[in-house]
C-alpha cells in the first residue's frame, strides 16, 4: 500500500471508490498471508521428509540386524533339535537295555528258584496260620505269615536285586559320563 501511494498506479484512477480500494488491499494482504503460510508448511513438510528418511535408514539397519539374529537363532534351534533327537535315541536304547536286563534278572531268578526247588510266581509262597479267637479280633480271622524258608528265600532275592540294581545304575552312570 505504501508502494501504491508513492507511485500512484492504483490510487491515480479517479473512478475507484474507497470500498473497492479496501477490497483490493484486503485481497493482497490475504494472498501475502497465504504465501507466507504455504512457505512455512512447505518447510515443515521438507523437514518431516528428512526426518522420515533418517528414520527409514535407521529402521532398515535394525531390520538387517534382526534378520541376522533370526538366522542365528534358527541355526541354534536346529542344532538343539538335533541334539535333542540324539539324546532321545540314546535314552530309548538305554531303556531297551534296561528292559533286557530286567528280563535277564527275571530269568536268573527263575533259574535260582528251580535250583532251590521253590516255585517262583513273582512272589514268595506264604503259610496260613489259624489264630486263636480273641475278643478284639473277629473269631474267624486268619493271619498269613511267611515261613522261615520263605523269609530266607525272600532275603536271597532281595540281595540279588540289590546287586542287579547296582550293576544297572553303574552302566547308566557310565553311559552318561561318555556323553
Order of alpha helices (4+ residues) and beta strands (2+ residues): alpha-alpha-beta-beta-alpha
